Amino acid sequence: MLLQVDSHGVRSVRHRQLVVGALGLCVGPEGPVRRAGAPDRARQGETQRAQPRPVPPGDHQACGAPEHVHSGPGPLAADAGLEVQPQDRRACASWLHRGWRGDRRSGEVCGVPEDGAAPARALPDRARYRKGAGLDRGEEGGQPAQVSASPPRPLVVAHRGASAREVENSLAAFRAAALLGADGVELDVHATADGAIVVHHDATIAGRAIPQLSAQQVAALRLANGDPIPTLAQTLEAIGPRLRVFVEVKSLPLRFDDRLLDALRRGPNPDAYAIHAFDHRIVQRLGARFPALRRGVLSASYPVRPLVALADAGATILWQERTLVDRALVGALHDANMEVIVWTVDDPAEMERLLALRVDGICTNRPELGRRAVDALAGAAGAA
């Protein structure tokens, strides 16, 4: 019996006999995906040499649609086949937090490009509108602010930009995210028929499939706010080097892998970019071509073996649906020096609950609320 998990909880799906099940595949949002725990002939020799430990009950696996789904929070132990070495998180700063200021955030030091439009709605007073200063410019003569030595805080990641205020995945949404205090943005990409990498969530635009459109055809279309659909390269330039950029790869034919990677390599700050996907095969193959690229995997169900899934994909960040995050999952990931970003969280009370679990990032449509929650947590910790 397969189970599906959505925002309403766990619901059963009628029993299905699938050939892909025999092949070690699971069916996720992007199609069949090899289960992280399924046999891999190329890795069997390595696995045998590693002498994996037995799998404890309650172990969980991260996959877009795993073979088994836990109906709720439960105990989670280290994954079989991976020797977990607990590490002092205070002394081992992760990529997510390296180089981030502890006392000042992007919303305080960012302006809007001269040709850019400010968000239509009111923004916090601390958002500085400085004509001619890009999203990456600091207040001190346009220079980046100094890095603080204070402990890392959870990241505030704007889901498709500040999508509660502006049209999602638009340049206006990414500009607003910076002004509202986001540490990074999450965006979605597809490849056109001729290999252009465009920023858009859905696979269709005006009823037409993006993979069947040329770059020129997509460029002629307009979003609800009148803006064109941006390419990944245009988006990275508009964001600048200040913010982290987390790219969710929705669909990408193998022949266009280099197009996406070239856009990331040529962006203003390649060290600040990461990719993730529900299809873990995409994550794995992009990592093989660009080993320095930070990678994550998406999960919309309670993961059975998160460390195995991350290791198979060459990833270090688990993007986990917010209702399926518990202390055991976060602890197991942190013990292995992995990170977890939760999505999509817009309720302040839910943010507070997740931050108490010590998640590494909050992905939200309301970055101003995320900023407030993270700052409140830091203030409470400082007072203690």
Secondary structure, 3 states (H helix, E strand, C coil): CCEEEECCEEEECCCCCCHHHHCCEEEECCEEEECCCCCCHHHHHHHHHHCCCCCCCCCCECCCCCCCCCCCCCCCCCCCCCCCCCCCCCCCCCCCCCCCCCCCCHHHHCCCCCCCCCCCCCCCCCCCCCCCCCCCCCCCCCCCCCCCCCCCCCEEEEECCCCCCCCCCCHHHHHHHHHCCCCEEEEEEEECCCCCEEECCCCEECCEEHHHCCHHHHHCCECCCCCECCEHHHHHHHHCCCCEEEEEECCCCHHHHHHHHHHHHCCCCHHHEEEEECCHHHHHHHHHHCCCCEEEEEECCCCECHHHHHHHHCCCEEEEEHHHCCHHHHHHHHHCCCEEEEECCCCHHHHHHHHHCCCCEEEECCHHHHHHHHHHHHHHHHHC
